[in-house]
Amino acid sequence: MPAATRMRVCTPPLNNKEGRLLLGFMWKYRTLYLISIPGILFFLVFKYLPLLGSVIAFQNYNLFAGFKGSPWVGLEHFERMFRHHDFLRILKNTLLLGTYDILFAFTAPIVLALLLNEVRLALYKKIVQTIIYAPHFLSWVIVSGIFVGMLSPSSGIVNVILGWFGVEPIYFLGEDSFIRTILVGSGLWRDVGWGTIIYLAALTGINPELYEASQIDGAGRWKQTLSITIPALLPVITVLFLLKIGDFMDYGFERVFVFQNPLNIQNSEILDTYIYKAGLKQLQYSYATAIGLFKSVVGLFLLAIANTLSRKATGESLY
Amino acid sequence: MALIGREHWSRKLFLICNYLFLTGLSLSMLLPFLNVIAQSFSGAVAIDRGDVLFWPVDFTLNYYQYVFDDASIWRAFGITVYITVVGTLINLAATSSLAYPLSRTEYVGRKYVLLFVLLTMIFTAPLIPQFILMRELDLVNTLWALMIPTAISAFNLIVLRSFFVQIPPELIDSARIDGCGELRILWSLVLPLSKPALATIGIFYSVTNWNKYMDALYYLNDRKLYPLQVKLRELLINDDLVDTGNLPFDVSSQSVQGVQMAVILVATVPIIMLYPFLQRYFIKGMLIGSIKS
């Protein structure tokens, strides 16, 4: 039984009574293990196997020769990556967007949740929540369609409204100075409401007596927020923050790709979109994988640092 | 809060500003949508002049006519419906099949398997090895490429498992004593009890499947297989793909933007229609999933 064999690795040696009891126990529930095999296989094949495939970053991978037939070139692709004339620019875009993501996209839902928490009218709160959760369900293609339409120099409402103030129409998406703002802004538009769900839930878990007690002591709402609400949210914030740091380099392929055009590409090309173009479009498999590995390694590194810092500072950590 | 009778004026001011801000925020999410709807019904001249704000100007149904007449749009729509329905069924089946065993204490080593799964949330393989794998499995350029690699989402797995854990072991044990096999227990006992959780992750999966774009871009070459989002994207960026020759020969109604807005609407209408019913499910789901993670 394959399942029993695999499980054997995790259990005590069989040359004692416990081991045999355990195996008997597992045999009794063997169907359970059988049912779980497809799922485990799924993760093995589709999540872990490609990780092993990253080894082609160190080869000159040839589709027809496969792994065994392709020559090994060591760090050649990494050197090529660092020497690429656009590497610094692309890396800078990636890092900048990652930073904006943390500065704005991470903090905004927290602030919004706190603001929503102050609303007393239940019906109003419900209506607002329904509206702000909605954009999350739209695909990035649609979001970009909406934003491109709004920002159009001829017919977009943004320029129409600017026109009321006598401002000349601006081709927002055609100038690279605006593109990062547009990327961050569209991200906020789509996800800020959705992000409040967790925080609002955590807020309901705060003991109301804490607020009453502080009120007797004469604390105003602001003071209450600082000394009760935020500390109570700290565990949730920390975990989510650490997860966010882990995704620092993964701003998102689709959300950037849909806004790119030749005019704004200077500031909008990130590692993920470049990997797509170099890897799938230009068929430079090994090179693109090297870049992908680089990205993952940096991300893990940041996560490890952040986790350690967090454990030292607040005692909370992911692992 | 009932202790203090008077509110300081600064509190009142804050509340007013808060309401203003929240209303403004909600409007900022609603209005662009109204703008899209309005443009999709408006005459070409009005659109180009920027006259259309939130209500159609020079009402016309021509763009929708165009959309309904375009077979390739319907094809893409059909494909998206297919991968949403079939894909979500696959998702639910696969996720349940792993979540159920992992929720039972009889499953020795479940901590390890859980860790095994959780790790995949942190370590993701680069694109090219994934692509090569798909190629090796002969999944490239098939619709399966959109449904199988994403069959189980670690997040949804955890949500479902958390729900399964709450099913009393006594219930399952008594079914076992009655002679039910595990599969039968899963199918006839556990799943019916778990309808809310299944609905929740079903929604998450469905939305992901409906919005599939990236995977189609990576793995599909055959244009006939393109799902709706890819087709939509094509129409949005290639203004000349919109064959204005198909529109009735009436200058006032030939606007590429109008057609684009109409297609956006068509792509979004199913989500809009279902959205009000889904709200309480996904909120609950998000809570469970996040806390467990």
Contacts between the chains, C-beta under 8 A, distances in Angstrom:
chain1	res1	chain2	res2	distance
A	7	B	108	5.9
A	7	B	109	5.2
A	10	B	108	7.5
A	10	B	109	4.9
A	10	B	112	5.9
A	11	B	108	6.9
A	11	B	109	7.7
A	22	B	108	7.0
A	25	B	106	7.7
A	25	B	108	7.3
A	26	B	108	5.8
A	29	B	104	7.8
A	29	B	106	4.7
A	29	B	107	7.2
A	29	B	182	7.3
A	31	B	181	5.8
A	31	B	182	3.8
A	31	B	183	6.4
A	32	B	101	4.7
A	32	B	104	6.2
A	32	B	106	6.2
A	32	B	107	5.6
A	32	B	182	5.2
A	33	B	101	6.8
A	33	B	107	7.1
A	35	B	97	5.4
A	35	B	100	6.7
A	35	B	101	5.4
A	35	B	182	6.1
A	35	B	183	6.6
A	35	B	186	7.0
A	36	B	97	7.0
A	36	B	98	5.6
A	36	B	101	3.9
A	36	B	102	6.9
A	36	B	107	7.2
A	36	B	113	7.2
A	38	B	94	6.7
A	38	B	97	5.8
A	38	B	98	7.5
A	39	B	94	6.2
A	39	B	95	7.7
A	39	B	97	5.4
A	39	B	98	2.7
A	39	B	152	6.1
A	39	B	157	7.9
A	40	B	98	7.0
A	40	B	113	6.4
A	40	B	116	7.4
A	42	B	94	6.5
A	42	B	98	7.7
A	42	B	151	5.8
A	42	B	152	5.5
A	43	B	116	6.6
A	43	B	117	5.9
A	43	B	120	5.8
A	43	B	152	7.1
A	45	B	133	7.6
A	46	B	130	7.9
A	46	B	133	7.3
A	46	B	148	7.6
A	46	B	149	5.0
A	46	B	151	7.8
A	47	B	120	4.2
A	47	B	123	7.9
A	47	B	124	7.6
A	47	B	125	7.1
A	48	B	120	7.3
A	49	B	133	6.0
A	50	B	125	3.4
A	50	B	126	7.6
A	50	B	129	4.0
A	50	B	130	4.5
A	50	B	132	7.8
A	50	B	133	5.3
A	51	B	123	6.2
A	51	B	125	4.5
A	51	B	129	7.3
A	52	B	129	7.8
A	53	B	125	6.7
A	53	B	128	7.9
A	53	B	129	3.1
A	53	B	130	7.8
A	53	B	132	5.9
A	53	B	133	6.4
A	54	B	125	6.2
A	54	B	126	5.8
A	54	B	129	5.4
A	56	B	128	7.1
A	56	B	129	6.7
A	56	B	132	7.4
A	57	B	126	7.8
A	61	B	132	7.9
A	63	B	132	7.6
A	63	B	135	7.5
A	112	B	25	7.7
A	115	B	18	5.5
A	115	B	21	6.9
A	115	B	22	6.6
A	116	B	22	7.0
A	118	B	14	7.7
A	118	B	15	7.0
A	118	B	18	5.7
A	119	B	18	7.0
A	119	B	19	7.4
A	119	B	22	7.0
A	124	B	19	7.6
A	127	B	26	7.5
A	128	B	22	5.3
A	128	B	23	7.7
A	128	B	25	7.6
A	128	B	26	5.1
A	130	B	276	7.5
A	130	B	279	6.3
A	131	B	26	4.4
A	131	B	29	5.4
A	131	B	30	6.0
A	132	B	25	6.6
A	132	B	26	6.3
A	132	B	29	5.9
A	133	B	279	7.0
A	133	B	282	7.9
A	134	B	29	6.6
A	134	B	275	6.2
A	135	B	29	5.5
A	137	B	207	5.4
A	137	B	211	7.9
A	137	B	271	5.2
A	137	B	275	6.7
A	138	B	211	7.6
A	138	B	268	6.5
A	138	B	271	7.2
A	139	B	210	7.6
A	139	B	211	3.5
A	139	B	213	6.0
A	139	B	229	5.2
A	139	B	267	7.8
A	140	B	211	7.8
A	140	B	213	6.9
A	141	B	211	7.7
A	141	B	213	5.4
A	141	B	229	4.6
A	141	B	230	7.9
A	141	B	232	5.4
A	141	B	233	4.8
A	141	B	236	7.2
A	142	B	229	7.7
A	142	B	232	7.1
A	142	B	264	5.7
A	142	B	267	6.2
A	142	B	268	6.0
A	144	B	236	7.3
A	145	B	36	7.9
A	145	B	232	7.0
A	145	B	236	5.0
A	145	B	260	6.6
A	145	B	261	8.0
A	145	B	264	4.9
A	146	B	32	5.1
A	146	B	33	7.3
A	146	B	35	7.9
A	146	B	36	5.9
A	146	B	264	6.9
A	147	B	32	7.6
A	148	B	236	6.9
A	149	B	32	8.0
A	149	B	35	7.2
A	149	B	36	6.5
A	149	B	39	7.0
A	149	B	257	6.7
A	149	B	260	7.3
A	149	B	261	6.6
A	150	B	32	5.6
A	150	B	35	6.7
A	152	B	257	7.3
A	154	B	48	5.8
A	154	B	50	6.5
A	155	B	39	7.6
A	155	B	47	5.1
A	155	B	48	5.7
A	155	B	49	7.4
A	155	B	50	4.9
A	155	B	52	7.2
A	155	B	257	6.0
A	156	B	50	7.4
A	157	B	31	8.0
A	157	B	32	7.9
A	157	B	35	5.6
A	157	B	50	7.7
A	157	B	53	6.2
A	159	B	50	6.9
A	160	B	50	4.4
A	160	B	53	7.2
A	163	B	50	7.2
A	189	B	28	7.1
A	189	B	29	6.7
A	193	B	29	7.2
A	197	B	283	5.9
A	197	B	286	4.8
A	197	B	287	7.2
A	198	B	286	6.5
A	198	B	287	7.1
A	198	B	290	4.9
A	201	B	283	8.0
A	201	B	286	7.9
A	201	B	287	4.8
A	211	B	1	7.6
A	212	B	1	7.9
A	212	B	3	7.2
A	215	B	1	7.4
A	215	B	3	5.9
A	215	B	4	6.7
A	216	B	3	7.0
A	220	B	8	7.4
A	220	B	11	7.8
A	221	B	11	6.4
A	221	B	14	7.7
A	236	B	290	8.0
A	239	B	293	7.7
A	240	B	290	7.8
A	243	B	293	7.8
A	246	B	122	5.9
A	250	B	124	7.8
A	253	B	214	5.8
A	254	B	213	5.7
A	254	B	214	4.8
A	257	B	214	8.0
A	258	B	233	6.8
A	261	B	237	8.0
A	272	B	127	8.0
A	275	B	126	7.0
A	275	B	127	5.6
A	275	B	128	7.6
A	276	B	127	6.6
A	276	B	217	7.9
A	276	B	218	7.5
A	279	B	127	5.9
A	279	B	128	4.7
A	279	B	131	7.4
A	280	B	127	7.2
A	280	B	128	7.6
A	280	B	131	6.5
A	280	B	218	6.2
A	285	B	128	4.9
A	285	B	132	7.1
A	286	B	128	7.9
A	288	B	126	7.3
A	288	B	127	6.8
A	288	B	128	5.0
A	289	B	126	5.1
A	289	B	127	7.9
A	289	B	128	4.4
A	289	B	129	6.2
A	291	B	126	7.7
A	292	B	125	7.8
A	292	B	126	2.5
A	292	B	127	6.0
A	292	B	128	6.7
A	293	B	126	6.1
A	295	B	126	7.5
A	296	B	123	7.3
A	296	B	124	7.2
A	296	B	126	6.8
A	300	B	122	7.7
A	300	B	123	7.7
A	303	B	122	7.3
